[in-house]
Amino acid sequence: MKLFRLYNQVIKFGRAGDPRKKTRIDSYPDTAILYGEADTQIKRILIGIDIEVGELLLADKIRKQQGLDLVISHHPQGKALVSLYKVMGVQVDLLRKLGISKSVAQELLEERKREVERRFLPHNHMRAVDAARLLDLPFMCAHTPADNQAHSFIQELLNKEKPKKLKDILDILMGIPEYKQAAGDLAGPRIILGNPNRPAGKISLEMTGGTSGPKEAFARLYKAGIRTLVCMHMNEEHFKKVKDINLNVIIAGHISSDTLGLNLLLDRIEKEDKEKFQVINCSGFHRIPRR
């Protein structure tokens, strides 16, 4: 498969798993070919959740010893990193589905988007991309399209199983290989607010949207009937806000959720193109195919 075909498939399946109307999505600013020729033939890939200069040097060594065609990072680098705030619009649609009006959702999200934009402005965001260029090593990132896969997959499970208590949600997550493996590394799903026997009530799943949403949205979610948040991760500022509102919170796991999304994305690409990539795991990623 050529690099441009792989990129286009990533975007295609990202759209398929997106909670928004598909006609509104042409691309994802946090997903890009960061370096490399579009017609590069891809067979052997090094994939990691975070790829920086150290991982690229490792990739160059592997390429010389075993052969390597491409490096994929889940988290964005280069221009894709400073464009991360642009994909946060998906959160408006997610909030609307949970009962918050469009105007309120947009107002809540606007300042959070500006905050995220400002956060990345001082970063040396081209560092890893420059390293890939100097090593002449094809490099891309796939962020929101993978997160969309994890979101739609888990949402379908929650809709099907209809968990009554927090421990039921944990059981559902632990039935997913990526989370079970993470638990063995002491990074599995856990309740950080609430207790296992507490009623789950209406659940809000936060697995996509670029990064954490506005903390001011939690009170609105509670008024809309939400009682449990299931998230990849939660920073301390958001945690304190949620604790004050008395919401239940289950952290599914950041790296394991990212791994789940990438695995589902790769499965769909390989199935449609009838091609199996040779994947080298690194930086927290573990290839677990579903066929």
HELIX and SHEET records of a PDB file:
HELIX    1   1 LEU A    3  ALA A   16  1                                  14    
HELIX    2   2 LYS A   22  ARG A   24  5                                   3    
HELIX    3   3 VAL A   53  GLN A   66  1                                  14    
HELIX    4   4 LYS A   79  VAL A   82  1                                   4    
HELIX    5   5 LEU A   84  GLY A   89  5                                   6    
HELIX    6   6 VAL A   90  LYS A   97  1                                   8    
HELIX    7   7 LYS A  102  PHE A  120  1                                  19    
HELIX    8   8 ARG A  127  LEU A  135  1                                   9    
HELIX    9   9 THR A  144  GLU A  161  1                                  18    
HELIX   10  10 LEU A  166  MET A  174  1                                   9    
HELIX   11  11 PRO A  177  GLY A  184  1                                   8    
HELIX   12  12 ALA A  217  LYS A  223  1                                   7    
HELIX   13  13 GLU A  236  ILE A  245  1                                  10    
HELIX   14  14 HIS A  254  ASP A  273  1                                  20    
SHEET    1   A 5 ALA A  32  TYR A  35  0                                        
SHEET    2   A 5 PHE A 139  CYS A 141 -1                                        
SHEET    3   A 5 LEU A  70  SER A  73  1                                        
SHEET    4   A 5 ARG A  44  GLY A  48  1                                        
SHEET    5   A 5 GLN A 278  CYS A 282  1                                        
SHEET    1   B 4 ARG A 190  LEU A 193  0                                        
SHEET    2   B 4 ASN A 248  ILE A 251 -1                                        
SHEET    3   B 4 ILE A 226  CYS A 231  1                                        
SHEET    4   B 4 LYS A 202  GLU A 206  1                                        
END                                                                             
